[in-house]
Every structure is written in C-alpha cells, then in structure tokens.
C-alpha cells in the first residue's frame, strides 16, 4: 500500500524487495495462493526537505525521506515477522528543468527503495 501522493513509490519498493529476495535468499516467489508466507507493506510517508539554496527562492538540493512498515504473514493470517517505521533517505540535485527534476526525484525514490529492501531482507534473514 502506498499512503503517499508519490506515485510509483509502491512499485519501486515492491520490485526492489522481489529483487532482493531473489538475489539474497533461496526463497521462490510464487502466487500468493501457493505461498507459505506473504509480505504486506505500507509506505507510510514520503517527505521532501530543502538541503541547500542559492537564494531564498532557489533550491539547489533536496532530501527525500521514506517511512515503511513491512509484515510477513503466514497462511493463517498471523504476523510472524515485522519491521515497523523502517526509514531511509536520499539527497538529490534540484533542476530548474521540470522533467530533469522529476527524473532526479524518481531516481532518489528508487535508491531509497533499493536501500530499504536491502536492509529489510538483511534484517529478516538475521532473525531466522
């Protein structure tokens, strides 16, 4: 679930988690109906803050931060593992060109998704 207005963030996190599971574990990704466990995640917030300015009205760098909950749920609906309020951030350069700026922002969100996925799967593996 993506509770933010940042479209595409849910897909970025989901894809990063799938990649990380495939690369770092011997777990197979299967249809939910055949899975022993499934993951349920929520992107709770994505915030943007100013890091540096050229003038009072010209922003040079921003920081994007995300907070995510992830739960592993068994077939009986019981939560067997969770990581709540898991967060990460990434800084990016602001461009006066809107297309470039959106690309920089998306790249920062994608980096956060990858970093969070890596940390979550490492945390999960250390608990089992």
Secondary structure, DSSP 8 states (H G I E B T S, - for coil): -B-SS-TTHHHHHHHHHHHHHHHHS------GGG-SEEEEEEEEEEEEEEEEESSSS-EEEEEEEEEEEEEEEETTS-EEEEEEEEEEEEEEE--SSHHHHHHHHHHHHHHHHHHHHHHHHHHHHHH-
